[in-house]
Amino acid sequence: MSKFTIARLRKDGTVWLLILYLLLSVIVVSASFYQIKQQELQRHTRGLYDPNPLSFTINDHDQSIDWRHLNTAKSFTTFNELGKMQGKGKDYDLRGIYFHKSTYIPPIISGRFFQENDFYRDKKLAVIGKSVDKSEAKDGQNGYVQQNGKEYYVLQGIKYQIIGTMGTSYASKINDTILFNLDAIEQGKPVESNAYVMNIGSNPISNGLLQFRDSEVSVNVIDRGDLGVQRFLSMDVYQLVIFLLLLLILVSLTLLFTQYWLGKKSTEIRILWQLGIPIGRAYQRYAITLVLIASGCYLLVGLLSYWWLPRYLQNPQAGMMHTLHLIVGYGLILLSAGISMWLSFRKSIRQRLKKG
């Protein structure tokens, strides 16, 4: 690009418009990263539960349950709360887990997390938090053991092979949690527990009955309220305030810079009007230019953000969440640009009518 072109773009305000939309794009990307990180923090402090999970107890715990036959086509995750076990200076949460299709995967320090094909395959597996004590347990006691180069966690005399270690760099519940595949827990019944928690989009319980494809299980629903950080902060209000602030910033900056840019075009608009060219046609051309500039800057910053994404956010679901945030952000930017152009157009029409 020649110095003459750069000088011309600076003179008519286009350079400042480019800077504006690069800045707004960075703001949207930063807000997306922040929101995803906050959601991860909340989930970790809740111990992998959703903000408002479905909690219930099963009235007949001896009834055989096959979670593969739950009457839903959507993904879900079921936890069986097995209680706590005393460790060195702290208690560990013991839980069974089963998921269908997909689930939230916590940060994995070593090994791997459960996969869907780990369930109902006669496997006994465990994923432990990074703070779980790894000193050898004595014979007949619950705890960590090593045999033949493999790691196991013994619970009520049953060995579960440790396939992964999860944890965060900050204090969270998952650091002190041990997860077992739920089918092995329920088949062996090493700990009697009828307390369950489900992360699921649609409630499969109707009239106190948990609906399976060929059967029903009598349950008692429990209202636990909000969990984790959400117990102390109204996160819905918090998220709404952030969204409104972001919208205010987008609209305000867009209005300010667009008015400045169109002010630089006032002489050109006046000449076109005097030549008999409708003002609407001129503003249509400016609107196209504005959309192209905004889209180009947003696309550039958005693509660069995907290069940074895996370095900042380890969760596999972060990519989809970030994409949704970018789509919403792009819509907000176009909306604010449209509002700004419409206000400028109305102002210009009023001025021309006053001059006759």
MOJOWO-V194823 format. One record per residue. N is the residue number from 1. RES is the residue in one letter. PSI is psi in whole degrees, 0 to 359 (NA if undefined). NEAR is the number of other ideal C-beta (glycine too) atoms within 10 Angstrom. D_FIRST is the distance of its C-alpha to the first C-alpha in Angstrom with 1 decimal. Layout:
N	RES	PSI	NEAR	D_FIRST
N	RES	PSI	NEAR	D_FIRST
This chain:
1	M	128	6	0.0
2	S	161	7	3.8
3	K	327	7	6.8
4	F	317	8	8.3
5	T	317	10	6.5
6	I	318	12	7.0
7	A	321	11	10.3
8	R	319	12	11.2
9	L	324	15	10.8
10	R	322	11	12.8
11	K	319	10	15.3
12	D	8	15	16.1
13	G	1	19	16.5
14	T	324	18	14.1
15	V	318	15	12.8
16	W	328	14	16.5
17	L	320	23	17.1
18	L	315	15	14.8
19	I	319	12	16.6
20	L	309	21	19.9
21	Y	333	23	19.7
22	L	318	17	18.7
23	L	314	15	21.7
24	L	322	25	23.9
25	S	318	24	23.2
26	V	321	15	24.1
27	I	316	17	27.2
28	V	316	24	28.3
29	V	316	22	27.9
30	S	319	13	29.8
31	A	322	18	32.5
32	S	312	23	32.9
33	F	318	18	33.5
34	Y	316	12	35.9
35	Q	317	17	37.8
36	I	319	20	38.3
37	K	321	14	39.4
38	Q	319	15	41.8
39	Q	322	18	43.3
40	E	316	21	43.8
41	L	315	15	45.5
42	Q	317	19	47.8
43	R	322	23	48.7
44	H	321	23	49.6
45	T	337	20	51.7
46	R	358	21	53.5
47	G	38	21	54.2
48	L	3	23	52.0
49	Y	153	22	53.6
50	D	166	17	51.8
51	P	320	16	51.9
52	N	76	13	54.9
53	P	164	18	56.4
54	L	115	22	59.5
55	S	138	20	62.4
56	F	163	19	65.9
57	T	147	15	69.0
58	I	126	18	70.8
59	N	324	12	74.4
60	D	91	11	75.7
61	H	339	13	74.0
62	D	351	8	76.1
63	Q	133	11	74.7
64	S	131	9	72.6
65	I	131	21	68.9
66	D	103	14	66.3
67	W	347	20	62.9
68	R	340	13	61.4
69	H	15	11	63.4
70	L	138	21	62.2
71	N	70	13	61.9
72	T	146	16	58.1
73	A	353	8	55.2
74	K	162	12	52.7
75	S	149	14	51.9
76	F	161	20	54.0
77	T	130	23	55.1
78	T	131	21	58.7
79	F	139	24	60.0
80	N	116	22	63.6
81	E	112	18	64.4
82	L	1	22	66.8
83	G	199	13	67.3
84	K	155	12	66.7
85	M	135	16	67.9
86	Q	129	9	68.5
87	G	197	16	66.5
88	K	102	9	66.4
89	G	1	7	65.9
90	K	168	12	64.3
91	D	143	11	64.8
92	Y	137	23	62.9
93	D	130	18	62.2
94	L	128	23	63.4
95	R	144	23	61.9
96	G	151	21	62.1
97	I	140	25	58.9
98	Y	140	26	58.3
99	F	153	23	55.2
100	H	127	18	54.5
101	K	294	11	51.2
102	S	162	13	49.0
103	T	168	20	49.3
104	Y	130	18	47.4
105	I	118	18	47.1
106	P	167	25	47.5
107	P	126	19	45.8
108	I	122	16	47.5
109	I	319	14	48.1
110	S	156	11	49.9
111	G	221	13	51.1
112	R	171	14	50.3
113	F	174	19	51.2
114	F	147	23	53.5
115	Q	160	12	52.5
116	E	329	14	54.1
117	N	6	8	56.1
118	D	343	18	57.7
119	F	145	19	60.0
120	Y	42	16	63.3
121	R	24	10	63.3
122	D	37	7	66.1
123	K	152	15	63.8
124	K	102	18	64.3
125	L	158	22	61.0
126	A	146	25	59.7
127	V	126	24	56.5
128	I	155	27	57.2
129	G	157	22	55.4
130	K	340	18	54.4
131	S	358	19	57.1
132	V	132	23	59.9
133	D	131	14	62.5
134	K	22	16	62.6
135	S	143	8	65.9
136	E	130	11	68.4
137	A	149	15	70.6
138	K	159	8	74.4
139	D	133	7	76.2
140	G	357	7	76.8
141	Q	154	10	74.2
142	N	144	19	70.8
143	G	190	18	67.8
144	Y	137	19	65.7
145	V	158	17	67.1
146	Q	133	11	66.0
147	Q	130	9	67.7
148	N	40	5	66.9
149	G	4	5	63.4
150	K	153	11	62.5
151	E	140	18	62.2
152	Y	157	20	64.2
153	Y	125	27	65.0
154	V	128	18	68.6
155	L	116	22	69.5
156	Q	43	12	73.2
157	G	357	10	73.9
158	I	131	17	71.1
159	K	130	15	68.3
160	Y	122	24	64.7
161	Q	130	13	62.3
162	I	117	22	59.3
163	I	350	21	56.1
164	G	160	18	53.6
165	T	127	20	53.1
166	M	160	26	51.1
167	G	164	21	50.1
168	T	163	19	47.7
169	S	347	9	46.9
170	Y	169	9	48.5
171	A	126	10	52.0
172	S	163	25	52.3
173	K	329	18	55.0
174	I	340	23	53.7
175	N	335	23	54.2
176	D	31	20	58.0
177	T	144	23	58.3
178	I	125	23	59.7
179	L	136	28	59.0
180	F	150	26	61.3
181	N	129	23	60.9
182	L	325	24	62.9
183	D	324	22	64.9
184	A	322	22	66.4
185	I	314	25	67.3
186	E	329	18	69.0
187	Q	317	14	70.8
188	G	337	15	72.2
189	K	55	12	72.5
190	P	334	20	72.4
191	V	126	17	71.9
192	E	112	10	73.4
193	S	131	19	70.7
194	N	18	16	70.2
195	A	123	16	67.2
196	Y	151	23	64.0
197	V	134	23	60.5
198	M	134	22	58.1
199	N	108	20	54.4
200	I	145	18	54.3
201	G	322	9	52.6
202	S	138	9	55.7
203	N	119	12	59.2
204	P	7	18	61.5
205	I	128	17	64.6
206	S	123	10	66.8
207	N	40	7	70.1
208	G	13	13	70.2
209	L	127	13	69.7
210	L	120	22	66.8
211	Q	120	16	66.1
212	F	170	17	66.0
213	R	321	10	66.0
214	D	11	7	69.7
215	S	175	14	71.0
216	E	146	14	70.8
217	V	127	19	71.0
218	S	128	13	72.5
219	V	165	20	70.3
220	N	112	12	70.3
221	V	140	12	66.9
222	I	133	12	66.1
223	D	107	6	63.9
224	R	346	12	62.3
225	G	194	8	59.8
226	D	152	16	56.4
227	L	160	20	55.8
228	G	219	19	54.0
229	V	326	17	51.6
230	Q	342	17	52.0
231	R	331	12	55.7
232	F	335	9	54.7
233	L	142	12	51.5
234	S	90	11	50.9
235	M	330	17	47.8
236	D	316	11	47.4
237	V	320	9	47.2
238	Y	314	13	44.9
239	Q	322	13	42.5
240	L	318	11	42.7
241	V	317	11	42.0
242	I	317	14	38.8
243	F	317	14	37.7
244	L	322	10	38.4
245	L	318	11	36.6
246	L	317	19	33.5
247	L	319	13	33.8
248	L	319	11	34.3
249	I	314	17	31.2
250	L	311	19	29.0
251	V	315	17	30.5
252	S	311	11	30.6
253	L	321	17	27.0
254	T	315	26	25.8
255	L	314	16	28.0
256	L	309	12	27.0
257	F	324	20	23.2
258	T	321	22	23.5
259	Q	320	14	25.9
260	Y	316	13	23.6
261	W	315	22	20.6
262	L	331	23	23.1
263	G	325	12	24.5
264	K	338	14	21.3
265	K	3	20	21.7
266	S	320	11	25.4
267	T	317	10	25.0
268	E	319	13	23.2
269	I	318	20	25.9
270	R	319	16	28.6
271	I	316	11	27.5
272	L	321	16	27.4
273	W	319	15	30.8
274	Q	333	8	32.2
275	L	359	7	31.1
276	G	8	6	33.1
277	I	125	13	30.5
278	P	143	10	31.8
279	I	325	16	30.2
280	G	324	11	30.5
281	R	322	10	28.2
282	A	316	19	25.5
283	Y	331	20	26.0
284	Q	319	13	25.9
285	R	319	13	22.4
286	Y	323	19	21.4
287	A	319	17	23.3
288	I	316	10	21.4
289	T	318	14	18.0
290	L	316	22	19.7
291	V	319	15	21.1
292	L	317	10	17.9
293	I	312	18	16.2
294	A	316	23	19.5
295	S	318	16	20.0
296	G	314	14	16.7
297	C	318	21	17.1
298	Y	319	22	20.8
299	L	318	13	20.5
300	L	308	13	18.2
301	V	322	20	20.7
302	G	317	20	23.6
303	L	319	9	23.0
304	L	328	13	22.6
305	S	330	20	25.8
306	Y	337	13	27.7
307	W	325	8	26.9
308	W	337	11	28.5
309	L	307	18	31.3
310	P	341	12	33.8
311	R	337	7	33.6
312	Y	327	12	34.5
313	L	116	19	36.7
314	Q	341	14	39.3
315	N	129	18	40.9
316	P	333	12	40.3
317	Q	354	15	40.3
318	A	326	19	37.4
319	G	315	14	34.8
320	M	318	10	36.4
321	M	318	16	36.9
322	H	320	21	33.3
323	T	316	14	32.1
324	L	318	11	34.5
325	H	320	19	33.2
326	L	322	20	29.6
327	I	315	11	30.8
328	V	317	15	32.6
329	G	320	21	29.8
330	Y	319	17	27.4
331	G	320	10	30.2
332	L	320	19	30.6
333	I	315	23	26.9
334	L	322	16	27.0
335	L	314	14	30.4
336	S	324	22	29.3
337	A	320	24	26.3
338	G	318	14	28.8
339	I	317	14	31.3
340	S	316	22	28.8
341	M	320	19	27.7
342	W	318	12	31.4
343	L	320	14	32.5
344	S	320	21	29.9
345	F	315	18	31.0
346	R	320	10	34.6
347	K	318	12	34.1
348	S	320	20	32.4
349	I	316	13	35.2
350	R	321	10	37.8
351	Q	320	13	36.3
352	R	324	13	36.3
353	L	324	8	39.9
354	K	325	7	41.0
355	K	356	8	39.7
356	G	NA	4	41.5
